[in-house]
Amino acid sequence: MKAADAHKLSDPELVQKLKDLRTELFRLRFQSVTGQLENPMRIRQVRHDIARVQTVIRERELGIEA
């Protein structure tokens, strides 16, 4: 997900996306521990996506325009 994509989402969609990403990160970490993870770089991508979504949410709370 790119930052521009995150800015296009509404507030409820951002919250849902954040929940989905956190769930995916949990599953990826679980797969990593059990040795079933196929793409270790996916963990990094998901963490960055979580940060992007949280940044957009915070910007909207503060009233900062992108």
C-alpha positions in Angstrom: 0.0 0.0 0.0 1.2 3.4 -0.9 0.6 6.5 1.2 -1.6 8.0 -1.6 -3.8 4.9 -1.4 -4.1 5.3 2.4 -5.2 8.9 2.0 -8.0 7.9 -0.4 -9.6 5.7 2.3 -12.3 6.9 4.7 -11.8 6.9 8.4 -13.7 3.6 9.0 -11.9 2.0 6.2 -8.5 3.0 7.6 -9.4 1.5 11.0 -10.5 -1.7 9.4 -7.3 -1.8 7.2 -5.3 -1.3 10.4 -7.0 -4.2 12.1 -6.5 -6.4 9.0 -2.8 -5.5 8.8 -2.2 -6.3 12.5 -3.9 -9.6 12.1 -1.8 -10.4 9.0 1.4 -9.4 11.0 0.4 -11.7 13.8 -0.1 -14.6 11.3 3.2 -13.9 9.6 5.1 -13.8 12.9 3.4 -17.1 13.9 4.5 -18.6 10.6 8.0 -17.3 11.1 8.3 -19.0 14.5 7.0 -22.3 13.2 9.3 -22.2 10.1 6.4 -22.0 7.6 7.1 -18.4 6.4 7.7 -18.4 2.6 8.5 -14.7 2.2 10.3 -13.1 5.2 10.2 -9.6 3.5 6.4 -9.6 3.8 6.8 -8.9 7.6 8.7 -5.7 6.8 6.1 -4.7 4.2 3.2 -5.2 6.6 5.0 -3.2 9.3 5.5 -0.3 6.9 1.9 -0.5 5.8 0.8 -0.3 9.5 3.0 2.7 10.0 1.5 4.4 6.9 -2.1 3.8 8.0 -1.3 5.0 11.5 0.3 8.2 10.1 -2.7 9.0 8.0 -5.0 8.5 11.0 -2.9 10.7 13.1 -2.7 13.4 10.4 -6.5 13.5 10.2 -6.8 13.7 14.0 -4.5 16.8 13.9 -6.2 18.3 10.8 -3.1 18.1 8.7 -3.8 18.0 4.9 -1.7 15.7 2.7 
